């Protein structure tokens, strides 16, 4: 029942988010709290920065949509926030911003013999990721890359 409720809320709120040029990164229902807590993590569709005013302006429309949908027949708390800072590099903007920074590249185990590579982010193209490992540039085809994260020098 909770799974179906979450799915219905996601459909409702994702449709609303599109109207505001937002995307829902995640939606969580904390049913162990009284009242029920709905957590929504939001980002802008164009990957520009999101601020507290964006989250705040989305709050009332979401509450109205939930109330009008009759999906919930209990009290709830709505919490809307941004993704915050993540150490995982995902967007082209992330790769441009952190060029030259230490990264840890997790490789797909079924393709590569290594699990991780560490180095300085050098370049990202549509086909490969290049990192500087002790002064040598290594190009890794994206088909082999599972995840790229910011790292510390020690990593």
Legacy VTK file of the C-alpha trace (Angstrom):
# vtk DataFile Version 3.0
C-alpha trace
ASCII
DATASET POLYDATA
POINTS 155 float
0.000 0.000 0.000
2.822 2.428 0.857
4.639 1.554 -2.369
1.544 2.340 -4.451
0.990 5.593 -2.538
4.587 6.636 -3.189
4.250 5.807 -6.907
1.047 7.865 -7.171
2.589 10.803 -5.320
5.655 10.660 -7.584
3.487 10.769 -10.708
1.490 13.692 -9.326
4.486 15.717 -8.148
6.712 15.001 -11.163
3.987 16.344 -13.448
3.730 19.474 -11.344
7.511 19.863 -11.226
7.675 19.985 -15.043
5.371 23.012 -15.016
7.874 24.805 -12.771
10.921 23.612 -14.783
12.030 21.389 -11.911
12.872 17.708 -11.705
12.290 15.443 -8.738
15.543 13.710 -7.789
13.908 11.698 -5.058
10.721 11.418 -3.071
10.668 9.641 0.278
7.792 8.826 2.584
8.804 8.530 6.206
5.918 6.499 7.518
7.596 5.885 10.868
7.036 9.515 11.831
3.870 11.039 13.172
2.706 12.906 11.221
3.851 11.260 7.994
6.783 13.104 6.427
7.151 13.600 2.669
10.676 14.526 1.605
11.207 15.852 -1.909
14.657 16.528 -3.349
14.395 19.008 -6.202
16.650 20.271 -8.979
16.185 22.633 -11.898
15.622 21.039 -15.300
18.343 23.187 -16.869
20.885 22.172 -14.185
21.238 25.756 -12.991
21.535 26.383 -9.270
18.461 25.996 -7.113
17.892 28.191 -4.081
15.635 28.343 -1.070
13.162 30.617 -2.858
12.730 27.971 -5.576
12.000 25.307 -2.966
9.667 27.631 -1.105
7.729 28.632 -4.230
7.129 24.957 -5.007
5.819 24.143 -1.518
2.243 25.517 -1.781
1.533 24.057 -5.239
2.691 20.627 -4.045
0.574 20.808 -0.891
-2.473 21.881 -2.925
-1.927 19.086 -5.444
-1.592 16.466 -2.689
-4.643 17.758 -0.828
-6.777 17.928 -3.983
-5.698 14.454 -5.103
-7.160 12.811 -1.974
-4.213 10.374 -2.010
-3.611 11.008 1.682
-6.223 10.863 4.401
-3.842 11.753 7.224
-1.762 14.670 8.425
1.651 15.083 6.848
4.713 17.296 6.869
6.163 18.353 3.522
9.880 19.019 3.210
11.270 20.304 -0.088
15.007 20.776 -0.486
17.784 20.813 -3.058
20.266 18.056 -3.828
22.991 19.864 -1.997
26.585 19.182 -2.800
27.464 15.685 -3.907
30.879 14.223 -4.403
29.678 12.348 -7.501
30.293 14.095 -10.834
27.320 13.706 -13.127
26.659 16.731 -15.328
28.939 18.364 -17.878
28.965 21.352 -15.561
30.380 19.173 -12.753
33.205 17.959 -14.993
34.081 21.518 -16.093
33.929 22.891 -12.555
36.169 20.223 -11.065
38.759 19.947 -13.843
42.140 19.430 -12.175
40.624 18.114 -8.940
41.415 14.662 -7.518
38.844 12.054 -8.585
38.170 8.391 -7.947
36.837 6.549 -10.978
34.926 3.361 -10.251
35.069 1.027 -13.217
32.539 -1.576 -14.294
33.916 -4.852 -12.989
32.584 -6.957 -15.838
34.628 -4.920 -18.344
37.773 -3.869 -16.492
40.363 -5.749 -14.445
40.707 -2.797 -12.051
37.968 -1.602 -9.715
39.150 1.980 -9.140
41.487 4.501 -10.722
42.640 7.635 -8.907
43.997 10.775 -10.506
43.322 14.375 -11.388
40.361 15.099 -13.643
41.833 16.103 -16.986
39.091 16.001 -19.606
35.638 14.643 -20.364
34.434 14.087 -23.881
31.312 12.357 -25.112
33.276 9.108 -25.567
35.865 9.020 -22.806
37.075 10.368 -19.500
40.719 11.406 -19.176
42.511 11.547 -15.850
46.067 12.446 -14.974
47.650 9.609 -13.041
51.098 10.624 -11.761
51.772 12.805 -14.808
50.398 10.403 -17.417
47.051 10.976 -19.096
44.839 7.886 -19.141
41.761 7.899 -21.380
38.987 5.644 -20.152
36.095 4.852 -22.501
32.791 5.807 -20.842
31.495 2.299 -21.438
33.964 1.187 -18.726
33.095 3.968 -16.234
30.589 3.196 -13.494
30.981 6.341 -11.365
33.252 9.380 -10.987
33.569 10.982 -7.545
35.624 13.751 -6.047
38.375 12.323 -3.919
40.980 13.441 -1.469
44.639 13.347 -2.375
45.064 10.285 -0.127
42.371 8.310 -2.060
LINES 1 156
155 0 1 2 3 4 5 6 7 8 9 10 11 12 13 14 15 16 17 18 19 20 21 22 23 24 25 26 27 28 29 30 31 32 33 34 35 36 37 38 39 40 41 42 43 44 45 46 47 48 49 50 51 52 53 54 55 56 57 58 59 60 61 62 63 64 65 66 67 68 69 70 71 72 73 74 75 76 77 78 79 80 81 82 83 84 85 86 87 88 89 90 91 92 93 94 95 96 97 98 99 100 101 102 103 104 105 106 107 108 109 110 111 112 113 114 115 116 117 118 119 120 121 122 123 124 125 126 127 128 129 130 131 132 133 134 135 136 137 138 139 140 141 142 143 144 145 146 147 148 149 150 151 152 153 154
